[in-house]
Amino acid sequence: MPNPLAERVARLIDDLPQLPSVAQEAMALLADATTEPEALEQVLARDPALSLRVLRLANSAYYRRSREIRSLSAAIVFLGFRTLKTLIMSSAVHRVLAGTGRLAQPLWLHSYGAGLACREWVRRVHPPGVSDPDEAFLAGLFHDVGKGVIAVRFPRLYEGTPGAQGEVEALGFDHAELGRLLLERWDLPMGLAEAVGGHHAPAEGLPAVAALGDAMAWGAAPGVGASPPPSPAVAEEHAQILAEIQEVVAAGVAEEGAA
C-alpha cells in the first residue's frame, strides 16, 4: 500500500538542489594532494561570485593583513586548501538560502554565526569526539540548510514560529532531517550529515557542537521559524569562554551582514 509521506519526501529529495558544478569540480581538486593552485584558479574563475568571496575572505579583518590581496591566485595560495574547502561549502549553503526571498539574509546570518560559534568552541575547548574546527564550522553552517529548502517549497510555514515540532505536524518531517538528506545528496561526509540531522536531539560529538552553535548564534543573528533555544548545558561551566565566543560571532556576523 503506498505511503503518502514517503512519496512526498521522495519527491522533495528528487527536487533538492544539486551541488553547483564549479563547487563539485573544486572539491574534487581539493581532495587531490597533487593539485596545483593554478588548476583550482581556472575552476573558481568560472564563478565570479565565488571568486569574489575568496578574495573577500583573504582580505577580511580575520587575517589582519597589512597589504591587500588583489588576485585570485594569490588568495588561493594565502588561504590554503582547507580554508578554501570550507569557503566553497559556505557558498553552496548561501545559494540554497538565496532562493528564500525575505528569509535569505536572516537564514544566512544565523547559519554563518552558528558556524563561527562551532569553530571557536572546538578551537578553545576541544570537546570529546570533535577535533577539527573546520568540520565544526560546516556543521554549524549547515544546521538549518533544510529550512532553506522548506522556505522555498512551503513559504507560508515560516510566517510564524512553528519550530521543529510544527514542521513535523505540517509536513511530516523537520528541517534537520531534510538537511541531512541534502548533505547525503551532495555526498558530504556522513558525520556532517548526522550532525545536521541530529542537532535538535544531540547526545555528544558533532551534533552537540552544532546545537551549541545554533544556540549561541541567536544573540547576534536570531534564527527563523522557531523560538530561541535554551542556554547551552555548558553555559555555567564555560561562561567566560562562551562570552568571548559570542563577541567573535557578533563581530563576524556584523562584517558578513555589511558585505
Secondary structure by P-SEA (a helix, b strand, c coil): cccaaaaaaaaaaaacccccaaaaaaaaaaacccccaaaaaaaaaacaaaaaaaaaaaaccccccccccccaaaaaaaacaaaaaaaaaaaaaaaaacccccaaaaaaaaaaaaaaaaaaaaacccccccccaaaaaaaaaacaaaaaaaaaaccccccccccaaaaaaaccccaaaaaaaaaaaacccaaaaaaaaccccccccaaaaaaaaaaaacccccccccccccccccccccaaaaaaaaaaaaaaaaaaaac
